[in-house]
Amino acid sequence: TRLPAVAAPAPLPLTAPRLGPAAPLHPEPFPGKPPTSSSIVMGPREEIVYLPCVYRNTDIMKPDYLATVDIDPKSPTYCQVIHRLEMPNLRDELHHSGWNACSSCHDDASKRRNLLILPALISSRVYVVDVGTDAHAPRIRKIVEPTELMWKCGLANPHTSHCLGSGQIMLSCIGDPSGNGKGGFALLDGESFEVLGNWELPGDATAFGYDFWYQPRHNVMISTEWGAPKFLADGFDIQHVKDGHYGTSIHVWDWTSHKKLQSLDLGAEGAIPLEIRFLHEPSAAEGYVGCALGSTVYRFFRTPKGDWATEQVIKVPSKKVEGWVLPEMPSLITDILISLDDRFLYFSNWLHGDIRQYDITDRRAPRLVGQAFLGGSILSDGPVRVVEDPEGQSQPPPCIIKGKRVQGAPQMLQLSLDGKRLYVSTSLYSGWDKQFYPDMIK
């Protein structure tokens, strides 16, 4: 597997690329049968991709929209936006997305993966989008208003959406209705999308929230932390880290009882642990979490005693720079993913501007085997000069695709089922985009 060239299909900042239902994220056959290695390799090639496009923090007073992009090389509209679904509200901040059904429901032949769940990080709305009636022209099926989350769950700022084996939808949230940090989880009915209440037990909400991943075979769910919404909303301030407004821990939960079992503090080296991934092999009781500010990757694993522990397995060194806001620039690992065969780990360095591919055959000693620069803050023709790089790399040239310069840096990643194509988008969060890559939002 190697990193391919990446197309830039739309003019606005893009977040969270999501392959369309023609090539599901979980391998076919689906539903009714569990995924197999042959279905991963032999499944149909993806033909469309959905991308939430964000206008918040720009001067354009238009609603965010969901772009449908044609990625079929045989199509006359290849690499073009073929449909835009505008949201009915302004300044939502669409962010991550998820499906209404997945391989967790593989034994239920009545389930169809025909609805995309779009939480809005700032407005706290949740859009349910029908992509089954016409995959090339999605339409809104339902809007869950923010008062539903706030009044029934005491939560706001939904982030990650996962479908459950029960048919319900689970959302992680990063704040309370006042903008303080609060890591809790809301459950939605999988048919009506009514908010049912909290997943976590009373009093078990964490100080901060962000992502989560569950592994029913081991009766465990693990969640991560970003920061308090009212401190991160308008940009990043290193003082807020020092003041304790960002997280450094991951949390282990009993999947059946919903009880919080452990909080594992990763310290300064693991500051702002964002995306977390279990290995895809169901029997594997381990995975990885990418820590943004620490620019590290930690392996988490179940110990012989039955509890959970972590160890740092990757560290991307900061670069000493001139012409930037700080004298040292962290790489800022923002998204990570694991190939479906569990051979490779990919992550994006949003400030340095590169995507890295690691061979994780040795789970405790990942080995760097691929790297590609797609923008970033240390470009050779930019205002920042690298004065000391522990990795000895030269400053990369700008990335030009079809005559257009890629603004920003690689952020969200999505790998094709066969592991041959990596889709990349550039926006982290509009307030931070505006701060670090102002040309991206023009």
Beta strands, then each sheet from edge to edge (+ up, - down):
strand 1: 18-19
strand 2: 48-53
strand 3: 65-70
strand 4: 81-86
strand 5: 98-99
strand 6: 115-119
strand 7: 126-130
strand 8: 139-144
strand 9: 156-163
strand 10: 169-175
strand 11: 181-188
strand 12: 195-198
strand 13: 212-215
strand 14: 220-223
strand 15: 249-254
strand 16: 260-265
strand 17: 273-278
strand 18: 286-291
strand 19: 296-302
strand 20: 308-315
strand 21: 319-322
strand 22: 328-329
strand 23: 333-338
strand 24: 344-349
strand 25: 354-359
strand 26: 367-373
strand 27: 385-388
strand 28: 400-401
strand 29: 404-405
strand 30: 413-415
strand 31: 422-424
sheet 1: 1+ 2- 3+ 4-
sheet 2: 5+ 6- 7+ 8-
sheet 3: 9+ 10- 11+ 12-
sheet 4: 13+ 14- 15+ 16-
sheet 5: 17+ 18- 19+ 20-
sheet 6: 22+ 21- 27+
sheet 7: 23+ 24- 25+ 26-
sheet 8: 28+ 29-
sheet 9: 30+ 31-
end
